[in-house]
Every structure is written in structure tokens, then in C-alpha cells.
Amino acid sequence: MDFLKTTDQDFAAKFSALVNNRRESRVDVSVAVQEIIANVKVRGDEAIREYTSCFDNHSPTSFGLSQKAITYYAQQCSADITTALEFAAERITAFHQKQVPQNFVYTDSVGVNLSLNWVPLSTVGIYVPGGRASYPSSVLMNALPAKIAGVRRIIMTVPTPNGKINPAVLAAAQVAGITEIYCIGGAQAIAALAYGTASIAPVDKIIGPGNAYVTEAKRQVHGTVGIDNIAGPSEILVVADDKNNPEWIAWDLLSQAEHDPCAQSILITDSIDFAQTVIDSIAGILPCLSTRKVADASWKEHGAVIVVDNLDASIPLVNQLAPEHLELCVDDPHQLAQHIRCAGSIFLGRYTPEAIGDYVGGPNHVLPTARSARFSSGLSIYDFMKRITYLECGKQSLQKIGKAAVILAEAEGLPAHARSISTRLQ
């Protein structure tokens, strides 16, 4: 864990190192993934079956789950969890319904008709991890915006190591209305979604997190299909004053550290005493945490505490770090938030832990990582829609705008472009 103070002479260098710290896997899997994708493209289901047997120790007679099987597994989920999933789905749906964009059409001052229509993607594939990161909440966060956008075919792939599957994942799929589910994972699942096999029709876009192999596979098939993003390890940045309960802040930091040894948790505060109390609280909590091994590795290797002179001094630091999750645990979080331009999602006040947003807040928890919040946003229904523009000129309106277009085409050395317009002006 790094302890930085803005008054330190070497603060700029240390902070720069923190900002530029790359926490991705140091293992290069690109060649292995390339081979898997190529094999699936050529051999299809046969290759999928071999990889599933090898990597998941599972040889299903059929990749697809029947409706009877989906219902059976979903019913193994406790009633409390199913009820919580339904509650979360209601809130996620309500928030994302407000994102539905409007088409528009108008005629400009010279008589040209212009319009724009939003149309949903035809088919989307959702990748759901099946190992340590098997999260039913992510099923809801990925599937519900797609449904609201109007995607007609939503399919899900989920690995089943040793033939086992998390019942809550299938319960979430039922709540989200997903009926096409395949028990495959890894880079081979991404290849199947992108290129199709005899039993799996290809999709237009692939979304959902995964391990290094899944992430690299998404990178390699991008262009053949769309993808949501190249996700990195989770991260949280908490800006807090000394009026907070230090144990609350400690839990907030550990809530992300327990995701992955490469996850990052950072505290920025204007009180050195409060900073030390939070550090002590983390040390006291870790031995009792069931996820201690992961959380401890994350905190020791990638955690950081930064002490600033005043909370306003945290603003440029936050914008440079561009965190996935940002908590503003201060007296006036709204005032501070209006200066933040780079964050995936912002959690305002002392009673809004980031974890509430992971489940039942409403906004999507699929967010940009690795400083990509500088230029990208969290998942929304816009990720499942595309825009088509329309342009209609009549004889009179073409006369009014065509000459300028001819001039520009000739300036660019494109005579056919120019004649395509000018021949209609004569």
C-alpha cells in the first residue's frame, strides 16, 4: 500500500507512478487465444467440445440448456435471492427506461429534409464468468438494458466447471427473460459468439467481463462483432473527510479489493489522522474476511492513501485517476461532484456505498476501468442501439446546397463526386 502526501517533495513522481500503474495480467495470452479462435472458426462445435472438456472438465451432450433445465437450476436458488434479484431488476429497469432516446425529423431553411432514427441491434451475446467472478447481478446489468433497447435475440454463455453452475445466475437469467443459454466459456465461447458454429448462431455484439483469455478474445474479434469494452481489474476511489466513520470507509475500500488481486482501492483525505485510522481498520478487518487472500494482495500491492491539504485539492487528482467508482463522502458531495469530469459512476454522500450500486441502485455497474473513464461511459441502452440518419433533397434544395459540395469535391480531387452532384444541377 502506498502512502502519499501532496506536501512530499517527490509527490508528483509517486502520483504519476500510481496513475500509470498497469494492473493487467503480465501473462501474454494473445497467441494462445488466436489459436483457439482459429480452431473454432474451422472446426466449430468439435473444437468447442474439446476445449470445454479440457478447460472445464465437462463434456455436455448439448451446449444449450433446455427450458426445463434452466427452470430446474433456477429453482435451486433460494427464495430470498430470487426476490432480491426481482427487486434489483425493477430498479435497474426503471433507471434504464429513462435513457430511451428520441428520433427526430425536420426540414431546414433551404428545404432539405433531415432525420435520425434509433434502431436496436438484432442480436447480442452476454458472457457470464463461471469461476470466482460468477455474479448474477451482472446478468441483470447486461441483459436488461438490451431488452429495453429492443434487442430481439439475447443469448448467454456461461462456463460450467466440473459440470456445476451457480443457480443464482440462472435465476437472474429467468428474471431478465433470457431463454437461450449455452454452457461454454473462455476464448472459445467468444469465438463461437463472433463466428457461429453449427449449434450457435453468431451475434452482432458481445458484452460481459471475463478472465485474461476472454478479454483478449474480445479484443481479437472486435471488428467482426462489436464489444462493450476491454475491461480491466476493478477499482474504487474514496474521497473522505474525518467526519466519516473510518470503519465504513475501510469496508468500502475492501469491497473492491476482494474482487481481484489486481483490483485497486484508493483513499484521498484531508486528515492524516483519519487516514491512519482507516489503514488500522483495514488491518483489523482483513483477518476476519473470507476473501482475505485476494483482498490482502490487492490492498498491499495496489492500494493507496493520499493526504491532501484540503478537499478541493483532490479534484485534479480524481480527474487524472479517472476511477471506475468514485465515492464522495464529504459534507457537500454535490459541490465537489460538479468539478469531476472523469469517473465511471459517482456515489454521493456518507450513506451511499459503492456496493449499493453493484446491486440495487439502478445505474449500470458495468463501468470503464483503467482510466478509460476519461473517454468512455458505463453500459447503457445506447450500447445496444445504433443511429441511422436520413437525408432528402428536392430539386430546389439541391440547387441551393449543391454548388458548395461541388467546390469541395473538386478541392479534394474527386471529380466523380463533383459530377455526381453537378450533373443534377444542370
Solvent accessible surface area in square Angstrom, and as a share of the most:
residue,aa,sasa,rsa
1,M,71,0.32
2,D,74,0.38
3,F,68,0.28
4,L,4,0.02
5,K,67,0.28
6,T,42,0.24
7,T,97,0.56
8,D,45,0.23
9,Q,195,0.87
10,D,67,0.35
11,F,25,0.10
12,A,77,0.60
13,A,69,0.54
14,K,92,0.39
15,F,10,0.04
16,S,52,0.33
17,A,66,0.51
18,L,13,0.07
19,V,14,0.08
20,N,84,0.43
21,N,51,0.26
22,R,133,0.49
23,R,18,0.06
24,E,72,0.32
25,S,65,0.42
26,R,212,0.77
27,V,105,0.60
28,D,118,0.61
29,V,13,0.08
30,S,35,0.22
31,V,98,0.56
32,A,43,0.33
33,V,0,0.00
34,Q,112,0.50
35,E,111,0.50
36,I,12,0.06
37,I,12,0.06
38,A,51,0.39
39,N,39,0.20
40,V,1,0.00
41,K,111,0.47
42,V,127,0.73
43,R,81,0.30
44,G,12,0.12
45,D,27,0.14
46,E,98,0.44
47,A,0,0.00
48,I,0,0.00
49,R,93,0.34
50,E,85,0.38
51,Y,36,0.14
52,T,1,0.00
53,S,49,0.32
54,C,96,0.58
55,F,118,0.49
56,D,17,0.09
57,N,109,0.56
58,H,43,0.19
59,S,76,0.49
60,P,18,0.11
61,T,141,0.82
62,S,69,0.44
63,F,6,0.02
64,G,27,0.26
65,L,31,0.16
66,S,65,0.42
67,Q,96,0.43
68,K,173,0.73
69,A,25,0.20
70,I,1,0.01
71,T,50,0.29
72,Y,125,0.48
73,Y,69,0.26
74,A,7,0.06
75,Q,130,0.58
76,Q,99,0.44
77,C,15,0.09
78,S,58,0.37
79,A,80,0.62
80,D,118,0.61
81,I,79,0.40
82,T,40,0.23
83,T,85,0.49
84,A,56,0.43
85,L,13,0.06
86,E,81,0.36
87,F,106,0.44
88,A,6,0.05
89,A,10,0.08
90,E,119,0.53
91,R,110,0.40
92,I,1,0.01
93,T,33,0.19
94,A,51,0.40
95,F,84,0.35
96,H,0,0.00
97,Q,100,0.44
98,K,176,0.75
99,Q,32,0.14
100,V,68,0.39
101,P,27,0.17
102,Q,141,0.63
103,N,84,0.43
104,F,103,0.43
105,V,117,0.67
106,Y,113,0.43
107,T,83,0.48
108,D,49,0.26
109,S,118,0.76
110,V,46,0.26
111,G,37,0.36
112,V,3,0.02
113,N,55,0.28
114,L,45,0.23
115,S,22,0.14
116,L,24,0.12
117,N,51,0.26
118,W,50,0.18
119,V,41,0.23
120,P,52,0.33
121,L,27,0.13
122,S,75,0.48
123,T,15,0.09
124,V,0,0.00
125,G,0,0.00
126,I,0,0.00
127,Y,9,0.03
128,V,3,0.02
129,P,16,0.10
130,G,20,0.19
131,G,51,0.49
132,R,156,0.57
133,A,37,0.28
134,S,20,0.13
135,Y,73,0.28
136,P,28,0.17
137,S,13,0.08
138,S,11,0.07
139,V,0,0.00
140,L,1,0.00
141,M,1,0.00
142,N,1,0.01
143,A,0,0.00
144,L,13,0.07
145,P,0,0.00
146,A,0,0.00
147,K,97,0.41
148,I,41,0.21
149,A,8,0.06
150,G,32,0.31
151,V,11,0.06
152,R,231,0.84
153,R,58,0.21
154,I,21,0.10
155,I,0,0.00
156,M,0,0.00
157,T,0,0.00
158,V,2,0.01
159,P,13,0.08
160,T,5,0.03
161,P,46,0.29
162,N,92,0.47
163,G,29,0.28
164,K,151,0.64
165,I,25,0.13
166,N,54,0.28
167,P,42,0.26
168,A,11,0.08
169,V,0,0.00
170,L,0,0.00
171,A,3,0.03
172,A,0,0.00
173,A,0,0.00
174,Q,80,0.36
175,V,44,0.25
176,A,1,0.00
177,G,42,0.41
178,I,4,0.02
179,T,85,0.49
180,E,44,0.20
181,I,2,0.01
182,Y,23,0.09
183,C,9,0.05
184,I,0,0.00
185,G,1,0.01
186,G,16,0.15
187,A,1,0.01
188,Q,3,0.01
189,A,0,0.00
190,I,0,0.00
191,A,0,0.00
192,A,0,0.00
193,L,0,0.00
194,A,6,0.04
195,Y,69,0.26
196,G,14,0.14
197,T,24,0.14
198,A,107,0.83
199,S,58,0.37
200,I,1,0.01
201,A,53,0.41
202,P,68,0.43
203,V,7,0.04
204,D,68,0.35
205,K,26,0.11
206,I,0,0.00
207,I,0,0.00
208,G,2,0.02
209,P,47,0.30
210,G,28,0.27
211,N,93,0.47
212,A,37,0.29
213,Y,88,0.33
214,V,1,0.00
215,T,21,0.12
216,E,25,0.11
217,A,0,0.00
218,K,5,0.02
219,R,127,0.46
220,Q,62,0.28
221,V,1,0.00
222,H,112,0.50
223,G,73,0.70
224,T,77,0.45
225,V,10,0.06
226,G,25,0.24
227,I,20,0.10
228,D,26,0.14
229,N,45,0.23
230,I,66,0.34
231,A,39,0.31
232,G,21,0.20
233,P,20,0.13
234,S,19,0.12
235,E,11,0.05
236,I,2,0.01
237,L,1,0.01
238,V,0,0.00
239,V,0,0.00
240,A,0,0.00
241,D,11,0.06
242,D,88,0.46
243,K,132,0.56
244,N,10,0.05
245,N,63,0.32
246,P,35,0.22
247,E,87,0.39
248,W,109,0.38
249,I,3,0.01
250,A,0,0.00
251,W,113,0.40
252,D,18,0.09
253,L,0,0.00
254,L,3,0.01
255,S,26,0.17
256,Q,1,0.00
257,A,0,0.00
258,E,64,0.29
259,H,56,0.25
260,D,39,0.20
261,P,49,0.31
262,C,36,0.22
263,A,0,0.00
264,Q,13,0.06
265,S,1,0.00
266,I,6,0.03
267,L,0,0.00
268,I,0,0.00
269,T,0,0.00
270,D,53,0.28
271,S,18,0.12
272,I,86,0.44
273,D,110,0.57
274,F,12,0.05
275,A,0,0.00
276,Q,86,0.38
277,T,58,0.34
278,V,0,0.00
279,I,25,0.13
280,D,81,0.42
281,S,24,0.15
282,I,1,0.00
283,A,64,0.50
284,G,50,0.48
285,I,16,0.08
286,L,12,0.06
287,P,75,0.47
288,C,115,0.69
289,L,29,0.15
290,S,119,0.77
291,T,50,0.29
292,R,117,0.43
293,K,180,0.76
294,V,23,0.13
295,A,0,0.00
296,D,26,0.14
297,A,36,0.28
298,S,0,0.00
299,W,15,0.05
300,K,125,0.53
301,E,127,0.57
302,H,23,0.10
303,G,1,0.01
304,A,0,0.00
305,V,0,0.00
306,I,0,0.00
307,V,16,0.09
308,V,4,0.02
309,D,103,0.54
310,N,77,0.40
311,L,36,0.18
312,D,86,0.45
313,A,36,0.28
314,S,1,0.01
315,I,26,0.13
316,P,72,0.45
317,L,13,0.07
318,V,1,0.00
319,N,33,0.17
320,Q,83,0.37
321,L,13,0.07
322,A,0,0.00
323,P,7,0.04
324,E,13,0.06
325,H,6,0.03
326,L,0,0.00
327,E,1,0.01
328,L,0,0.00
329,C,4,0.02
330,V,8,0.05
331,D,96,0.49
332,D,78,0.40
333,P,14,0.09
334,H,124,0.55
335,Q,76,0.34
336,L,7,0.04
337,A,20,0.16
338,Q,104,0.46
339,H,75,0.34
340,I,13,0.07
341,R,176,0.64
342,C,22,0.13
343,A,24,0.19
344,G,18,0.18
345,S,22,0.14
346,I,59,0.30
347,F,19,0.08
348,L,61,0.30
349,G,13,0.13
350,R,58,0.21
351,Y,179,0.68
352,T,43,0.25
353,P,53,0.33
354,E,2,0.01
355,A,37,0.29
356,I,80,0.41
357,G,9,0.08
358,D,21,0.11
359,Y,122,0.47
360,V,34,0.19
361,G,24,0.23
362,G,2,0.02
363,P,57,0.36
364,N,11,0.06
365,H,29,0.13
366,V,20,0.11
367,L,14,0.07
368,P,4,0.02
369,T,10,0.06
370,A,32,0.25
371,R,51,0.19
372,S,23,0.15
373,A,8,0.07
374,R,120,0.44
375,F,148,0.62
376,S,46,0.30
377,S,94,0.60
378,G,18,0.17
379,L,11,0.06
380,S,15,0.10
381,I,0,0.00
382,Y,102,0.39
383,D,41,0.21
384,F,0,0.00
385,M,28,0.12
386,K,105,0.45
387,R,151,0.55
388,I,71,0.36
389,T,100,0.58
390,Y,100,0.38
391,L,123,0.61
392,E,103,0.46
393,C,49,0.29
394,G,41,0.40
395,K,156,0.66
396,Q,127,0.56
397,S,4,0.02
398,L,37,0.18
399,Q,77,0.34
400,K,128,0.54
401,I,70,0.35
402,G,1,0.01
403,K,144,0.61
404,A,61,0.47
405,A,37,0.29
406,V,20,0.11
407,I,96,0.49
408,L,116,0.58
409,A,11,0.08
410,E,108,0.49
411,A,85,0.66
412,E,126,0.56
413,G,54,0.52
414,L,72,0.36
415,P,97,0.61
416,A,76,0.59
417,H,108,0.48
418,A,4,0.03
419,R,149,0.54
420,S,58,0.37
421,I,41,0.21
422,S,20,0.13
423,T,68,0.40
424,R,155,0.57
425,L,40,0.20
426,Q,174,0.77
